[in-house]
Amino acid sequence: MTAEEMFRAKDFVPFFETPALFVYESFFERNIDRIDIAFYKYDKKFLVYYVDRDDPVEIDMPLLKAINKQIEEYGW
């Protein structure tokens, strides 16, 4: 299973991409809190954050596995 397939299973879709940045965004119909997961390709870092608020984001194991799969696909 690819990282994108794993993210889609968690209701995240590809949202934005440049040569330096790739972002998945949550697409929860039942929840208005949007979450972004940004991968900074040149720095080999990622950030998980709520788009409209400053609270911490809880990451469950399937989402962590999707993040790790994306990192693996980038060859980090």
N, CA, C and O of each residue as an XYZ file, in Angstrom:
304
protein
N       0.843     -1.171      0.000
C       0.000      0.000      0.000
C       0.897      1.246      0.000
O       1.874      1.306      0.746
N       0.569      2.228     -0.828
C       1.366      3.453     -0.906
C       0.989      4.414      0.230
O      -0.041      4.250      0.883
N       1.835      5.406      0.444
C       1.546      6.425      1.456
C       0.243      7.140      1.124
O      -0.574      7.376      2.015
N       0.038      7.485     -0.131
C      -1.195      8.180     -0.507
C      -2.426      7.334     -0.190
O      -3.424      7.860      0.302
N      -2.367      6.041     -0.463
C      -3.489      5.154     -0.144
C      -3.732      5.107      1.364
O      -4.876      5.088      1.818
N      -2.644      5.089      2.133
C      -2.770      5.066      3.587
C      -3.372      6.374      4.104
O      -4.210      6.360      5.005
N      -2.949      7.497      3.537
C      -3.511      8.790      3.933
C      -4.986      8.881      3.547
O      -5.805      9.374      4.323
N      -5.320      8.413      2.360
C      -6.734      8.444      1.938
C      -7.609      7.599      2.860
O      -8.758      7.956      3.120
N      -7.080      6.491      3.353
C      -7.824      5.656      4.292
C      -8.110      6.394      5.595
O      -9.052      6.059      6.313
N      -7.294      7.396      5.895
C      -7.491      8.221      7.096
C      -8.170      9.546      6.760
O      -8.159     10.469      7.574
N      -8.761      9.648      5.569
C      -9.489     10.843      5.108
C      -8.586     12.051      4.865
O      -9.008     13.191      5.059
N      -7.346     11.807      4.441
C      -6.443     12.879      4.021
C      -6.281     12.795      2.509
O      -6.221     11.703      1.945
N      -6.211     13.940      1.865
C      -6.019     13.992      0.416
C      -4.828     14.883      0.092
O      -4.524     15.801      0.854
N      -4.139     14.625     -1.038
C      -3.087     15.550     -1.462
C      -3.698     16.936     -1.658
O      -4.753     17.078     -2.276
N      -3.028     17.947     -1.129
C      -3.592     19.291     -1.127
C      -2.735     20.295     -1.892
O      -3.267     21.139     -2.613
N      -1.417     20.213     -1.742
C      -0.535     21.227     -2.308
C       0.840     20.610     -2.511
O       1.312     19.824     -1.690
N       1.485     20.987     -3.637
C       2.826     20.461     -3.875
C       3.673     21.458     -4.637
O       3.216     22.092     -5.589
N       4.919     21.585     -4.199
C       5.959     22.322     -4.902
C       7.193     21.412     -4.897
O       7.151     20.345     -4.286
N       8.269     21.795     -5.547
C       9.468     20.956     -5.456
C       9.987     20.797     -4.023
O      10.632     19.796     -3.711
N       9.716     21.771     -3.149
C      10.239     21.736     -1.785
C       9.230     21.276     -0.737
O       9.616     20.965      0.390
N       7.943     21.226     -1.087
C       6.904     21.010     -0.080
C       5.787     20.134     -0.634
O       5.400     20.257     -1.796
N       5.275     19.244      0.221
C       4.092     18.459     -0.133
C       3.167     18.440      1.078
O       3.611     18.192      2.199
N       1.874     18.703      0.852
C       0.915     18.793      1.953
C      -0.284     17.889      1.695
O      -0.886     17.916      0.621
N      -0.613     17.093      2.699
C      -1.885     16.381      2.744
C      -2.811     17.179      3.655
O      -2.359     17.788      4.624
N      -4.112     17.176      3.343
C      -5.076     17.845      4.207
C      -6.209     16.887      4.530
O      -6.647     16.106      3.686
N      -6.674     16.966      5.773
C      -7.811     16.137      6.174
C      -9.052     16.604      5.437
O      -9.202     17.785      5.121
N      -9.924     15.670      5.173
C     -11.177     15.976      4.498
C     -12.290     15.255      5.241
O     -12.897     14.311      4.736
N     -12.536     15.727      6.456
C     -13.555     15.118      7.307
C     -14.868     15.832      7.084
O     -14.981     17.019      7.391
N     -15.851     15.149      6.562
C     -17.166     15.760      6.387
C     -17.852     15.958      7.731
O     -18.664     16.871      7.888
N     -17.534     15.117      8.690
C     -18.186     15.186      9.986
C     -17.485     16.140     10.953
O     -17.982     16.370     12.055
N     -16.367     16.686     10.568
C     -15.552     17.486     11.474
C     -15.051     18.726     10.742
O     -14.535     18.623      9.629
N     -15.196     19.880     11.350
C     -14.761     21.111     10.687
C     -13.289     21.424     10.940
O     -12.745     22.344     10.329
N     -12.635     20.677     11.828
C     -11.223     20.919     12.122
C     -10.348     20.311     11.041
O     -10.197     19.092     10.962
N      -9.774     21.166     10.214
C      -8.884     20.663      9.163
C      -7.484     20.469      9.731
O      -6.991     21.294     10.500
N      -6.861     19.380      9.346
C      -5.488     19.082      9.756
C      -4.645     18.987      8.495
O      -5.048     18.360      7.515
N      -3.475     19.612      8.524
C      -2.510     19.499      7.434
C      -1.288     18.739      7.921
O      -0.882     18.851      9.077
N      -0.713     17.965      7.013
C       0.569     17.309      7.253
C       1.485     17.768      6.132
O       1.302     17.403      4.971
N       2.467     18.570      6.494
C       3.383     19.166      5.519
C       4.722     18.447      5.571
O       5.296     18.260      6.643
N       5.214     18.045      4.405
C       6.521     17.415      4.283
C       7.450     18.408      3.599
O       7.234     18.782      2.446
N       8.487     18.832      4.317
C       9.484     19.763      3.785
C      10.614     18.932      3.190
O      11.486     18.447      3.911
N      10.593     18.774      1.883
C      11.451     17.814      1.202
C      12.941     18.118      1.339
O      13.735     17.204      1.563
N      13.331     19.377      1.209
C      14.754     19.707      1.271
C      15.309     19.556      2.681
O      16.451     19.134      2.861
N      14.502     19.902      3.680
C      14.944     19.820      5.070
C      14.734     18.444      5.677
O      15.253     18.151      6.754
N      13.963     17.586      4.981
C      13.631     16.249      5.469
C      12.940     16.320      6.834
O      13.307     15.625      7.781
N      11.930     17.186      6.896
C      11.145     17.366      8.114
C       9.672     17.323      7.754
O       9.303     17.483      6.591
N       8.823     17.106      8.766
C       7.384     17.186      8.542
C       6.737     17.890      9.724
O       7.298     17.942     10.819
N       5.558     18.425      9.488
C       4.811     19.158     10.500
C       3.342     18.760     10.398
O       2.779     18.724      9.304
N       2.728     18.463     11.528
C       1.303     18.137     11.596
C       0.638     19.239     12.402
O       1.063     19.526     13.521
N      -0.408     19.865     11.846
C      -1.010     20.999     12.545
C      -2.471     21.188     12.138
O      -2.886     20.822     11.039
N      -3.232     21.772     13.061
C      -4.587     22.212     12.741
C      -4.486     23.484     11.919
O      -3.655     24.343     12.216
N      -5.299     23.621     10.911
C      -5.265     24.789     10.040
C      -5.803     26.027     10.760
O      -5.268     27.123     10.593
N      -6.863     25.854     11.562
C      -7.559     27.013     12.126
C      -7.433     27.171     13.634
O      -8.114     28.017     14.213
N      -6.593     26.396     14.279
C      -6.420     26.562     15.732
C      -5.044     26.088     16.167
O      -4.325     25.455     15.394
N      -4.680     26.396     17.406
C      -3.328     26.142     17.901
C      -3.199     24.937     18.827
O      -2.159     24.766     19.462
N      -4.211     24.114     18.917
C      -4.160     22.954     19.798
C      -3.230     21.884     19.234
O      -2.998     21.836     18.026
N      -2.693     21.020     20.109
C      -1.886     19.905     19.613
C      -2.740     18.912     18.840
O      -3.932     18.764     19.110
N      -2.137     18.248     17.895
C      -2.826     17.259     17.073
C      -2.481     15.870     17.600
O      -1.311     15.542     17.796
N      -3.508     15.061     17.825
C      -3.282     13.676     18.218
C      -3.073     12.835     16.957
O      -3.818     12.951     15.984
N      -2.053     11.996     16.998
C      -1.729     11.139     15.856
C      -1.894      9.692     16.306
O      -1.235      9.251     17.248
N      -2.776      8.950     15.629
C      -2.943      7.539     15.962
C      -1.942      6.704     15.152
O      -1.258      7.223     14.271
N      -1.868      5.420     15.459
C      -0.880      4.557     14.805
C      -1.061      4.453     13.294
O      -0.054      4.488     12.586
N      -2.281      4.326     12.745
C      -2.403      4.278     11.290
C      -1.897      5.559     10.605
O      -1.306      5.498      9.527
N      -2.131      6.711     11.236
C      -1.633      7.959     10.652
C      -0.109      8.028     10.760
O       0.558      8.475      9.828
N       0.436      7.594     11.877
C       1.894      7.562     12.027
C       2.521      6.627     10.995
O       3.576      6.933     10.439
N       1.876      5.490     10.736
C       2.384      4.563      9.722
C       2.343      5.194      8.329
O       3.245      4.971      7.522
N       1.300      5.982      8.043
C       1.220      6.681      6.748
C       2.333      7.701      6.626
O       2.955      7.819      5.570
N       2.592      8.448      7.703
C       3.686      9.429      7.703
C       5.017      8.725      7.469
O       5.820      9.164      6.646
N       5.250      7.634      8.192
C       6.498      6.889      8.019
C       6.631      6.316      6.614
O       7.732      6.274      6.064
N       5.520      5.875      6.030
C       5.556      5.359      4.659
C       5.923      6.469      3.680
O       6.696      6.242      2.749
N       5.371      7.676      3.884
C       5.706      8.800      3.006
C       7.193      9.127      3.116
O       7.859      9.374      2.111
N       7.701      9.126      4.331
C       9.128      9.380      4.548
C       9.968      8.310      3.847
O      10.980      8.625      3.221
N       9.553      7.064      3.952
C      10.255      5.972      3.266
C      10.229      6.173      1.749
O      11.238      5.965      1.076
N       9.069      6.580      1.209
C       8.956      6.799     -0.244
C       9.836      7.960     -0.699
O      10.301      7.964     -1.839
N      10.073      8.943      0.168
C      10.972     10.048     -0.177
C      12.434      9.630     -0.039
O      13.321     10.344     -0.507
N      12.698      8.500      0.586
C      14.067      8.036      0.747
C      14.818      8.738      1.848
O      16.045      8.827      1.823
N      14.078      9.234      2.810
C      14.741      9.908      3.945
C      15.322      8.881      4.831
O      15.928      9.214      5.849
